[in-house]
């Protein structure tokens, strides 16, 4: 009995150790997903004669999946789908967008189905004999019947949405969902276009975008679950084509955004005093985020007041100057787009 218990304990310990090793390996080989998007976009006037003014913006999203090695053809994709939400900050209505919802099948054409019903019936009789003084004789009879019914039709192949798109926020925003399939790879560039109804005096604005990559967690004992494996927010400065003043403001805003992102990596958390900031530099915490901090997202998304928020006031002077410059440029571009409305 003691020997049996020892064997059970050793087996359980081996299974736990193996599970731990697999978990470590899976974590080490997890792919890193990065997104990128231009900070400035041009709005083209696509208005029709006699219709309200309309502008269209074309956006390019780049996705990079790093850290994948020894990938086999039958391995599951690193992500299940990409979800992109976007809309103008002043909530102007969406008129049109592309790409539209697109369905796709793994089959090249319709599926042919054939049903065949065959019935066969046969009856035979044969007698061989010899009649004395006459000779040999043969008597035979045969009866055969056959019926064959055949039905052939085609069935539509099953399809799934490889691209899904639609409006959000009561027509003030739009979403795009790109699914990874055998015929669509999500690494690289994805292009999409959005058309907005704008006032006649509109010259520029800010476009807020949120990109999220969802993966699938597969379990041996449970059902598969979706989880967000990477996400990133972007602010794109939009100016109408041929407007030099609006383009200059948009470019200045993009340069300030790049500067703020660099400051955010250096100062991921705002400190309440100089001693706290000095201690964080001397003894860095393992919990410090490697990505831009919350104050950066709050400034670029217009969620924080740069003049009154305590997080901004506790940042170094050069960072506060850049924050105020970014907020002023964003307000200038929005006010430029609202003149005459």
TADA-V532695 format. One record per run of one state. SS is the DSSP state (helix for helix, strand for strand, loop for the rest). FROM is the first residue (numbers start at 1). TO is the last residue. Records with the same first field share a line. If there is no record, write none. Layout:
BEGIN
SS->FROM-TO, FROM-TO
END
This chain:
BEGIN
loop->1-1, 29-31, 38-39, 46-53, 67-80, 89-93, 99-101, 105-110, 132-134, 156-159, 172-172, 180-187, 198-203, 218-224, 241-243, 267-273, 283-293, 301-309, 314-316, 338-341
helix->2-28, 169-171, 244-266, 274-282, 294-300, 310-313, 317-337
strand->32-37, 40-45, 54-66, 81-88, 94-98, 102-104, 111-131, 135-155, 160-168, 173-179, 188-197, 204-217, 225-240
END
